Amino acid sequence: METILAFVIGALYAAGIYMMLRRSLVKLLIGLGLLSHAANLLIFTVAKLVRANSPVIAAGEQTLSTPHADPLPQALILTAIVISFGVTAFALALAYRAYKSVGTDDLNEMKGTDV
């Protein structure tokens, strides 16, 4: 399973970087989203995907029963999702404002508008 995810992560990173190198703001935002999804999958893959019990200590026990899921990668992914949503929302608002000001989404045409 990790091998398949490694190829998927590599494809997502490649597609994200390719989209970010395009001249359109929309493609830049799509590439940003792809990179954030690839980073989330990378964290999950590095943390070893295991089907196990939830990391909750049952009533009357002192320790976790084995095997149990590691809650740290899940917390990291949740934090990364919130941060990537905020960055994407900010980038979307910035791109919308730039499009309204300049009238185009081509990044090369936006360079010539510096005043």
N, CA, C and O atoms as a DFTB+ gen file, in Angstrom:
460 C
 N C O
     1  1       0.817      -1.193       0.000
     2  2       0.000       0.000       0.000
     3  2       0.864       1.261       0.000
     4  3       0.530       2.254      -0.646
     5  1       1.977       1.210       0.731
     6  2       2.848       2.387       0.779
     7  2       3.463       2.686      -0.583
     8  3       3.711       3.846      -0.910
     9  1       3.711       1.646      -1.379
    10  2       4.298       1.858      -2.706
    11  2       3.315       2.590      -3.607
    12  3       3.695       3.507      -4.335
    13  1       2.061       2.187      -3.558
    14  2       1.044       2.865      -4.366
    15  2       0.894       4.313      -3.921
    16  3       0.804       5.219      -4.750
    17  1       0.867       4.524      -2.614
    18  2       0.754       5.893      -2.109
    19  2       1.978       6.739      -2.461
    20  3       1.858       7.945      -2.676
    21  1       3.145       6.116      -2.519
    22  2       4.344       6.859      -2.911
    23  2       4.217       7.367      -4.348
    24  3       4.599       8.499      -4.647
    25  1       3.683       6.535      -5.226
    26  2       3.487       6.974      -6.608
    27  2       2.401       8.048      -6.703
    28  3       2.528       8.998      -7.475
    29  1       1.344       7.895      -5.925
    30  2       0.275       8.899      -5.926
    31  2       0.797      10.228      -5.399
    32  3       0.489      11.282      -5.955
    33  1       1.583      10.183      -4.330
    34  2       2.151      11.414      -3.765
    35  2       3.096      12.071      -4.756
    36  3       3.070      13.290      -4.925
    37  1       3.926      11.277      -5.411
    38  2       4.830      11.820      -6.423
    39  2       4.076      12.454      -7.574
    40  3       4.463      13.514      -8.065
    41  1       2.990      11.806      -8.011
    42  2       2.186      12.363      -9.097
    43  2       1.503      13.660      -8.670
    44  3       1.421      14.609      -9.450
    45  1       1.014      13.698      -7.430
    46  2       0.377      14.925      -6.943
    47  2       1.382      16.075      -6.831
    48  3       1.076      17.211      -7.195
    49  1       2.581      15.774      -6.327
    50  2       3.611      16.816      -6.255
    51  2       3.998      17.290      -7.653
    52  3       4.133      18.492      -7.884
    53  1       4.177      16.355      -8.584
    54  2       4.555      16.727      -9.947
    55  2       3.466      17.564     -10.607
    56  3       3.755      18.581     -11.238
    57  1       2.212      17.135     -10.462
    58  2       1.112      17.893     -11.057
    59  2       0.964      19.259     -10.395
    60  3       0.679      20.247     -11.073
    61  1       1.154      19.326      -9.080
    62  2       1.048      20.598      -8.384
    63  2       2.131      21.584      -8.803
    64  3       1.856      22.763      -9.028
    65  1       3.351      21.099      -8.906
    66  2       4.446      21.983      -9.326
    67  2       4.258      22.409     -10.781
    68  3       4.505      23.563     -11.133
    69  1       3.818      21.468     -11.628
    70  2       3.564      21.810     -13.029
    71  2       2.480      22.884     -13.132
    72  3       2.613      23.834     -13.904
    73  1       1.410      22.729     -12.354
    74  2       0.334      23.719     -12.406
    75  2       0.785      25.075     -11.857
    76  3       0.334      26.118     -12.332
    77  1       1.661      25.063     -10.874
    78  2       2.136      26.332     -10.317
    79  2       3.096      27.049     -11.264
    80  3       3.287      28.259     -11.144
    81  1       3.696      26.331     -12.191
    82  2       4.608      26.952     -13.149
    83  2       3.885      27.526     -14.365
    84  3       4.514      28.172     -15.203
    85  1       2.598      27.303     -14.473
    86  2       1.802      27.868     -15.563
    87  2       1.612      29.360     -15.321
    88  3       1.909      29.862     -14.237
    89  1       1.111      30.072     -16.343
    90  2       1.000      31.522     -16.231
    91  2      -0.356      32.002     -15.733
    92  3      -0.573      33.210     -15.647
    93  1      -1.260      31.114     -15.407
    94  2      -2.600      31.521     -15.005
    95  2      -2.745      31.471     -13.481
    96  3      -2.195      30.590     -12.820
    97  1      -3.491      32.427     -12.945
    98  2      -3.724      32.447     -11.501
    99  2      -4.584      31.268     -11.056
   100  3      -4.380      30.731      -9.967
   101  1      -5.538      30.862     -11.883
   102  2      -6.396      29.732     -11.535
   103  2      -5.569      28.454     -11.447
   104  3      -5.752      27.655     -10.528
   105  1      -4.674      28.264     -12.383
   106  2      -3.806      27.080     -12.370
   107  2      -2.844      27.120     -11.185
   108  3      -2.488      26.081     -10.629
   109  1      -2.432      28.313     -10.810
   110  2      -1.587      28.465      -9.630
   111  2      -2.321      28.030      -8.370
   112  3      -1.739      27.362      -7.516
   113  1      -3.594      28.399      -8.244
   114  2      -4.392      28.005      -7.084
   115  2      -4.661      26.506      -7.075
   116  3      -4.639      25.880      -6.015
   117  1      -4.914      25.926      -8.240
   118  2      -5.105      24.474      -8.315
   119  2      -3.832      23.752      -7.921
   120  3      -3.886      22.753      -7.203
   121  1      -2.687      24.239      -8.376
   122  2      -1.401      23.650      -7.992
   123  2      -1.137      23.757      -6.509
   124  3      -0.576      22.838      -5.911
   125  1      -1.531      24.863      -5.906
   126  2      -1.382      25.034      -4.461
   127  2      -2.220      24.006      -3.708
   128  3      -1.765      23.440      -2.714
   129  1      -3.428      23.769      -4.176
   130  2      -4.289      22.754      -3.566
   131  2      -3.720      21.352      -3.719
   132  3      -3.767      20.555      -2.782
   133  1      -3.184      21.047      -4.894
   134  2      -2.587      19.727      -5.110
   135  2      -1.380      19.501      -4.209
   136  3      -1.181      18.402      -3.691
   137  1      -0.580      20.538      -4.024
   138  2       0.580      20.413      -3.138
   139  2       0.162      20.181      -1.684
   140  3       0.808      19.417      -0.966
   141  1      -0.897      20.827      -1.258
   142  2      -1.341      20.622       0.121
   143  2      -1.899      19.217       0.309
   144  3      -1.684      18.607       1.357
   145  1      -2.608      18.694      -0.682
   146  2      -3.108      17.323      -0.583
   147  2      -1.955      16.315      -0.588
   148  3      -1.991      15.317       0.132
   149  1      -0.949      16.582      -1.395
   150  2       0.211      15.687      -1.434
   151  2       0.955      15.693      -0.102
   152  3       1.433      14.652       0.349
   153  1       1.053      16.853       0.522
   154  2       1.723      16.923       1.823
   155  2       0.948      16.156       2.889
   156  3       1.544      15.497       3.740
   157  1      -0.386      16.241       2.843
   158  2      -1.204      15.494       3.798
   159  2      -1.029      13.986       3.616
   160  3      -0.878      13.256       4.596
   161  1      -1.047      13.526       2.380
   162  2      -0.838      12.100       2.118
   163  2       0.568      11.656       2.522
   164  3       0.760      10.532       2.985
   165  1       1.547      12.542       2.345
   166  2       2.909      12.206       2.732
   167  2       3.027      12.002       4.233
   168  3       3.706      11.079       4.683
   169  1       2.374      12.853       5.008
   170  2       2.407      12.692       6.464
   171  2       1.748      11.385       6.870
   172  3       2.262      10.677       7.737
   173  1       0.616      11.054       6.257
   174  2      -0.051       9.789       6.563
   175  2       0.826       8.600       6.201
   176  3       0.886       7.627       6.953
   177  1       1.501       8.662       5.068
   178  2       2.319       7.536       4.627
   179  2       3.548       7.364       5.508
   180  3       3.928       6.236       5.823
   181  1       4.166       8.449       5.905
   182  2       5.345       8.367       6.762
   183  2       4.976       7.802       8.128
   184  3       5.792       7.144       8.773
   185  1       3.738       8.060       8.571
   186  2       3.297       7.596       9.886
   187  2       2.857       6.133       9.885
   188  3       2.357       5.647      10.899
   189  1       3.029       5.430       8.785
   190  2       2.672       4.008       8.665
   191  2       1.173       3.803       8.830
   192  3       0.645       3.823       9.942
   193  1       0.508       3.609       7.718
   194  2      -0.928       3.367       7.746
   195  2      -1.193       1.982       8.324
   196  3      -0.733       0.976       7.783
   197  1      -1.937       1.937       9.423
   198  2      -2.239       0.684      10.108
   199  2      -3.715       0.700      10.484
   200  3      -4.226       1.694      11.001
   201  1      -4.391      -0.410      10.220
   202  2      -5.767      -0.545      10.709
   203  2      -5.688      -1.096      12.117
   204  3      -5.274      -2.235      12.332
   205  1      -6.084      -0.289      13.054
   206  2      -5.942      -0.697      14.453
   207  2      -7.084      -0.116      15.266
   208  3      -7.985       0.529      14.730
   209  1      -7.030      -0.354      16.566
   210  2      -8.038       0.169      17.481
   211  2      -7.867       1.671      17.657
   212  3      -6.804       2.227      17.383
   213  1      -8.914       2.306      18.111
   214  2      -8.813       3.733      18.378
   215  2      -7.913       3.960      19.596
   216  3      -7.860       3.112      20.487
   217  1      -7.206       5.095      19.645
   218  2      -6.280       5.351      20.746
   219  2      -6.976       5.860      22.002
   220  3      -6.654       6.936      22.507
   221  1      -7.930       5.081      22.503
   222  2      -8.671       5.448      23.701
   223  2      -8.496       4.333      24.733
   224  3      -8.668       3.156      24.417
   225  1      -8.159       4.704      25.945
   226  2      -7.995       3.712      27.008
   227  2      -9.386       3.296      27.494
   228  3     -10.195       4.131      27.898
   229  1      -9.640       2.006      27.446
   230  2     -10.947       1.484      27.859
   231  2     -11.122       1.635      29.367
   232  3     -10.153       1.791      30.110
   233  1     -12.371       1.587      29.798
   234  2     -12.678       1.730      31.229
   235  2     -12.103       0.548      32.003
   236  3     -12.285      -0.604      31.610
   237  1     -11.420       0.830      33.086
   238  2     -10.850      -0.214      33.930
   239  2      -9.460      -0.658      33.525
   240  3      -8.884      -1.518      34.191
   241  1      -8.889      -0.102      32.444
   242  2      -7.531      -0.466      32.019
   243  2      -6.578       0.675      32.324
   244  3      -6.992       1.822      32.495
   245  1      -5.300       0.345      32.390
   246  2      -4.281       1.346      32.690
   247  2      -3.537       1.809      31.440
   248  3      -3.024       2.927      31.404
   249  1      -3.475       0.948      30.407
   250  2      -2.732       1.281      29.195
   251  2      -3.596       1.002      27.967
   252  3      -4.679       0.425      28.057
   253  1      -3.077       1.433      26.820
   254  2      -3.759       1.178      25.558
   255  2      -3.602      -0.280      25.161
   256  3      -2.563      -0.895      25.400
   257  1      -4.644      -0.823      24.552
   258  2      -4.516      -2.186      24.045
   259  2      -3.814      -2.137      22.696
   260  3      -4.029      -1.214      21.910
   261  1      -2.982      -3.123      22.432
   262  2      -2.225      -3.151      21.175
   263  2      -2.977      -3.962      20.153
   264  3      -3.650      -4.909      20.560
   265  1      -2.933      -3.692      18.894
   266  2      -2.372      -2.479      18.278
   267  2      -3.341      -1.319      18.383
   268  3      -4.556      -1.508      18.434
   269  1      -2.792      -0.124      18.416
   270  2      -3.630       1.069      18.458
   271  2      -3.124       2.080      17.440
   272  3      -1.942       2.101      17.097
   273  1      -4.027       2.904      16.969
   274  2      -3.672       3.918      15.985
   275  2      -2.915       5.062      16.668
   276  3      -3.202       5.415      17.811
   277  1      -1.966       5.619      15.964
   278  2      -1.201       6.749      16.494
   279  2      -1.990       8.036      16.239
   280  3      -2.256       8.358      15.081
   281  1      -2.368       8.771      17.265
   282  2      -3.188       9.972      17.054
   283  2      -2.392      11.187      16.578
   284  3      -2.987      12.156      16.107
   285  1      -1.071      11.160      16.685
   286  2      -0.278      12.326      16.311
   287  2      -0.380      12.659      14.821
   288  3      -0.598      13.825      14.493
   289  1      -0.232      11.691      13.895
   290  2      -0.376      12.053      12.477
   291  2      -1.768      12.588      12.146
   292  3      -1.915      13.463      11.292
   293  1      -2.781      12.062      12.821
   294  2      -4.128      12.560      12.573
   295  2      -4.257      14.012      13.020
   296  3      -4.907      14.813      12.347
   297  1      -3.652      14.353      14.135
   298  2      -3.681      15.738      14.607
   299  2      -2.882      16.647      13.679
   300  3      -3.293      17.776      13.412
   301  1      -1.739      16.162      13.186
   302  2      -0.939      16.955      12.254
   303  2      -1.694      17.204      10.957
   304  3      -1.649      18.307      10.413
   305  1      -2.390      16.178      10.456
   306  2      -3.144      16.336       9.219
   307  2      -4.299      17.305       9.416
   308  3      -4.569      18.133       8.547
   309  1      -4.975      17.209      10.540
   310  2      -6.077      18.137      10.814
   311  2      -5.568      19.573      10.857
   312  3      -6.209      20.475      10.319
   313  1      -4.436      19.787      11.485
   314  2      -3.836      21.114      11.521
   315  2      -3.426      21.566      10.124
   316  3      -3.634      22.723       9.760
   317  1      -2.846      20.661       9.342
   318  2      -2.427      21.000       7.983
   319  2      -3.619      21.325       7.093
   320  3      -3.525      22.201       6.234
   321  1      -4.736      20.634       7.284
   322  2      -5.940      20.918       6.499
   323  2      -6.455      22.321       6.810
   324  3      -6.824      23.063       5.899
   325  1      -6.481      22.681       8.071
   326  2      -6.970      24.011       8.460
   327  2      -6.050      25.095       7.914
   328  3      -6.521      26.110       7.403
   329  1      -4.747      24.886       8.019
   330  2      -3.795      25.879       7.515
   331  2      -3.880      25.993       5.997
   332  3      -3.864      27.100       5.460
   333  1      -3.970      24.866       5.303
   334  2      -4.050      24.922       3.841
   335  2      -5.360      25.549       3.382
   336  3      -5.390      26.225       2.354
   337  1      -6.449      25.334       4.131
   338  2      -7.704      26.004       3.796
   339  2      -7.558      27.513       3.938
   340  3      -8.027      28.263       3.082
   341  1      -6.918      27.963       5.003
   342  2      -6.711      29.394       5.193
   343  2      -5.833      30.006       4.117
   344  3      -6.124      31.093       3.616
   345  1      -4.759      29.312       3.760
   346  2      -3.857      29.805       2.715
   347  2      -4.565      29.841       1.369
   348  3      -4.409      30.793       0.605
   349  1      -5.340      28.808       1.080
   350  2      -6.067      28.767      -0.188
   351  2      -7.137      29.848      -0.248
   352  3      -7.322      30.475      -1.291
   353  1      -7.842      30.075       0.852
   354  2      -8.854      31.139       0.876
   355  2      -8.212      32.510       0.694
   356  3      -8.745      33.357      -0.022
   357  1      -7.071      32.730       1.340
   358  2      -6.372      34.004       1.178
   359  2      -5.876      34.171      -0.253
   360  3      -6.006      35.248      -0.833
   361  1      -5.309      33.111      -0.824
   362  2      -4.812      33.183      -2.202
   363  2      -5.954      33.396      -3.190
   364  3      -5.800      34.113      -4.178
   365  1      -7.099      32.773      -2.922
   366  2      -8.263      32.961      -3.790
   367  2      -8.765      34.405      -3.734
   368  3      -9.090      34.990      -4.767
   369  1      -8.829      34.974      -2.544
   370  2      -9.249      36.370      -2.407
   371  2      -8.240      37.309      -3.065
   372  3      -8.625      38.289      -3.703
   373  1      -6.959      37.013      -2.912
   374  2      -5.917      37.834      -3.529
   375  2      -5.981      37.739      -5.052
   376  3      -5.823      38.744      -5.745
   377  1      -6.211      36.545      -5.570
   378  2      -6.313      36.365      -7.017
   379  2      -7.546      37.064      -7.571
   380  3      -7.493      37.662      -8.645
   381  1      -8.654      36.992      -6.844
   382  2      -9.875      37.675      -7.283
   383  2      -9.661      39.181      -7.326
   384  3     -10.067      39.845      -8.279
   385  1      -9.028      39.712      -6.301
   386  2      -8.771      41.156      -6.275
   387  2      -7.802      41.570      -7.382
   388  3      -7.976      42.618      -8.002
   389  1      -6.780      40.745      -7.629
   390  2      -5.834      41.054      -8.707
   391  2      -6.524      41.005     -10.064
   392  3      -6.242      41.824     -10.938
   393  1      -7.426      40.048     -10.238
   394  2      -8.155      39.953     -11.498
   395  2      -9.071      41.162     -11.694
   396  3      -9.179      41.687     -12.803
   397  1      -9.724      41.601     -10.626
   398  2     -10.593      42.773     -10.726
   399  2      -9.786      44.048     -11.018
   400  3     -10.261      44.925     -11.740
   401  1      -8.584      44.153     -10.469
   402  2      -7.763      45.351     -10.670
   403  2      -7.136      45.390     -12.054
   404  3      -7.131      46.431     -12.712
   405  1      -6.605      44.247     -12.496
   406  2      -5.842      44.211     -13.734
   407  2      -6.719      43.814     -14.917
   408  3      -6.524      44.305     -16.029
   409  1      -7.676      42.933     -14.682
   410  2      -8.554      42.499     -15.768
   411  2      -8.078      41.259     -16.491
   412  3      -8.637      40.896     -17.525
   413  1      -7.060      40.605     -15.970
   414  2      -6.552      39.378     -16.577
   415  2      -6.011      38.472     -15.486
   416  3      -5.690      38.918     -14.384
   417  1      -5.915      37.185     -15.818
   418  2      -5.319      36.263     -14.850
   419  2      -3.955      35.763     -15.318
   420  3      -3.385      34.857     -14.711
   421  1      -3.430      36.350     -16.397
   422  2      -2.108      35.973     -16.896
   423  2      -1.042      36.681     -16.063
   424  3      -1.047      37.906     -15.944
   425  1      -0.136      35.903     -15.493
   426  2       0.874      36.477     -14.601
   427  2       1.876      37.357     -15.341
   428  3       2.388      38.315     -14.761
   429  1       2.169      37.057     -16.604
   430  2       3.094      37.896     -17.362
   431  2       2.502      39.272     -17.646
   432  3       3.231      40.265     -17.660
   433  1       1.209      39.344     -17.869
   434  2       0.574      40.641     -18.086
   435  2       0.456      41.439     -16.806
   436  3       0.379      42.667     -16.845
   437  1       0.441      40.762     -15.676
   438  2       0.369      41.468     -14.391
   439  2       1.685      42.119     -14.035
   440  3       1.699      43.085     -13.271
   441  1       2.810      41.619     -14.570
   442  2       4.110      42.227     -14.264
   443  2       4.212      43.640     -14.790
   444  3       4.835      44.497     -14.163
   445  1       3.609      43.890     -15.931
   446  2       3.701      45.195     -16.563
   447  2       2.814      46.242     -15.928
   448  3       2.853      47.399     -16.347
   449  1       2.026      45.895     -14.949
   450  2       1.108      46.843     -14.322
   451  2       1.659      47.490     -13.072
   452  3       0.933      48.214     -12.391
   453  1       2.922      47.255     -12.745
   454  2       3.509      47.861     -11.544
   455  2       3.605      49.368     -11.737
   456  3       4.089      49.845     -12.763
   457  1       3.148      50.095     -10.757
   458  2       3.182      51.551     -10.861
   459  2       4.035      52.118      -9.754
   460  3       4.195      53.335      -9.659
